[in-house]
Amino acid sequence: MNFTVIGGGPAGCLSAILLARRGYSVEVFERRGDPRTTPAEAGRSINLALAARGIRALREAGVFNDIADLMVTMRGRMLHEPDGGELFSRYGQRDDEVIYSISRAALTQRLIEAARRLPGVRLHFNTPCTGLADNGDVLLREAHSDRPFTHAAERIIGADGGGSALRHALAERGHFTVREDRLDHDYKELVIPLREGQPQLAMDALHIWPRGGFMLIALPNADGSFTATLFLPRSGNPSFDTLRNAAAIREFFAREFPQAIELIPDLTAQFLAHPQGLLATVHCPRWREDERITLIGDAAHAIVPFHGQGMNCAFEDCRILDELLTADTSTAFARFEHTRKPDTEAIAAISLENYGEMRDTVLDHRFQVQKELAMTLERRHPQRFIPRYAMVMFHDRIPYAIAQQRGAVQQHILDALVPEHAPDNFTPDLHRADQLIAERLDPISA
Ligand SMILES: Cc1cc2nc3c(=O)[nH]c(=O)nc-3n(C[C@H](O)[C@H](O)[C@H](O)COP(=O)(O)OP(=O)(O)OC[C@H]3O[C@@H](n4cnc5c(N)ncnc54)[C@H](O)[C@@H]3O)c2cc1C
């Protein structure tokens, strides 16, 4: 059996690797040039947070060791308060409860190299998919010559990202409507360079400057630089619409993020030169056409990036689809769609919710008291109470939908235990906590 994969991004490459390891022949068609020879697009999601689900999929595909040296450990959030104060908050309580920053371009290059080493994989760059022919063949175009051609494929995996051409073609053929919910906040990336050869911020943290309606974040790169991302409304005040000239940009950063002016000497030039990216959640009612075509990753279910799970979720898709194909190739796509959809809907909702948490509530006293309490409760009841952040980021066997359900129950418990205006010396009633947990949370095998 042969497979055609549309898109040579993280999901397309990992999927091709997994399929080739099962002995299938795989052709990958990628719109862009070979990333090993084509420079990455400036200002587009330069680094990403890699967590347990992504790591498990990379391990099971046998490529974890190919990328491990690219990972930069992040142990927690460094919150930069409006008054210049800093507050470090650990992500988890065990030493291994960390996440990793990784360069998107370097990761993709390594995956492409790993795919290329496998017999059975053929990679075609500069070859965008433009749709599907009436008989189901893939329509492609050679970008250099503009020559259109068709490709007959037995089975097709659409991993062509949030704007997926294959998804549009499937929707047209299947007469279904895809909802793309664009967030009214956009993003822009800025590079924080080294100063005198040294990193300017603590390397083992994800830095956040929460400002209520918007925020700046920064993730470390392996060379000691950081990639900062500003998330801000598109219109209104303040918004990207009001930041169209150097004076307005300088005034905005001086008021909201004065530290950024020190960290980024060419801030205004970068701001004006880098693209303004959009963020959206894709709700696609169907991911497949029979057992011939399926969508995976962002093509099926793009989400907003506030839990750092889009790529992790895409990698988990690849792992789960591989397991299903191994069990029974004739029903794998149907079972993938059926079993995976509740989980991708859950992580889409959790990711949206997390924006409010990152830009706003992280600085609340009640939030911090609840976070400490959640860690205490996890130590007391490790089989029953696992903070939602930990279920999503550090566990690779708890489905997202379960993390969402249990997370909601746990939040009710925390709300019942910590009053809205808890005093500084607040001591939670742990006896009551034990009772609520025993009543409302069954043990979980994680
Ligand atoms: C600002 C930002 C920050 C993020 N941070 C994180 C994070 O910290 N952690 C995390 O896990 N995720 C993060 N994400 C999400 C993550 O980037 C995506 O979920 C992930 O890249 C999805 O992988 P994919 O392979 O499905 O799609 P993509 O990465 O979009 O790859 C799709 C590939 O298909 C190619 N392609 C597109 N159209 C065609 C076509 N017509 N024909 C052929 N090829 C085509 C593209 O060139 C690309 O190579 C972030 C996203 C953004 C925007």
The ligand as a Gaussian input file, in Angstrom:
#p B3LYP/6-31G(d) Opt

LIG

0 1
 C        2.585000      31.965000      17.304000
 C        2.450000      30.482000      17.402000
 C        3.061000      29.829000      18.464000
 C        2.934000      28.453000      18.592000
 N        3.508000      27.833000      19.661000
 C        3.364000      26.501000      19.820000
 C        3.995000      25.836000      20.906000
 O        4.654000      26.463000      21.744000
 N        3.845000      24.480000      21.016000
 C        3.108000      23.765000      20.135000
 O        2.997000      22.546000      20.295000
 N        2.518000      24.364000      19.070000
 C        2.631000      25.700000      18.901000
 N        2.060000      26.327000      17.830000
 C        1.243000      25.513000      16.904000
 C        2.121000      24.782000      15.910000
 O        2.903000      25.688000      15.190000
 C        1.237000      23.989000      14.961000
 O        0.217000      23.346000      15.653000
 C        2.053000      22.953000      14.214000
 O        3.026000      23.595000      13.436000
 C        1.137000      22.093000      13.345000
 O        1.910000      21.268000      12.522000
 P        1.318000      20.795000      11.113000
 O        2.403000      19.983000      10.511000
 O       -0.029000      20.213000      11.311000
 O        1.081000      22.152000      10.299000
 P        2.150000      23.239000       9.799000
 O        3.217000      23.427000      10.782000
 O        1.349000      24.422000       9.392000
 O        2.785000      22.570000       8.520000
 C        2.068000      22.463000       7.319000
 C        3.041000      22.249000       6.180000
 O        2.274000      22.093000       4.987000
 C        2.794000      22.957000       3.979000
 N        1.670000      23.324000       3.096000
 C        0.713000      24.254000       3.311000
 N       -0.146000      24.281000       2.273000
 C        0.272000      23.350000       1.399000
 C       -0.195000      22.907000       0.154000
 N       -1.283000      23.441000      -0.414000
 N        0.470000      21.914000      -0.477000
 C        1.590000      21.357000       0.081000
 N        2.086000      21.763000       1.259000
 C        1.435000      22.734000       1.921000
 C        3.367000      24.129000       4.731000
 O        4.349000      24.801000       3.950000
 C        3.964000      23.439000       5.952000
 O        5.261000      22.966000       5.733000
 C        2.183000      27.705000      17.653000
 C        1.585000      28.353000      16.583000
 C        1.713000      29.738000      16.460000
 C        1.057000      30.416000      15.318000

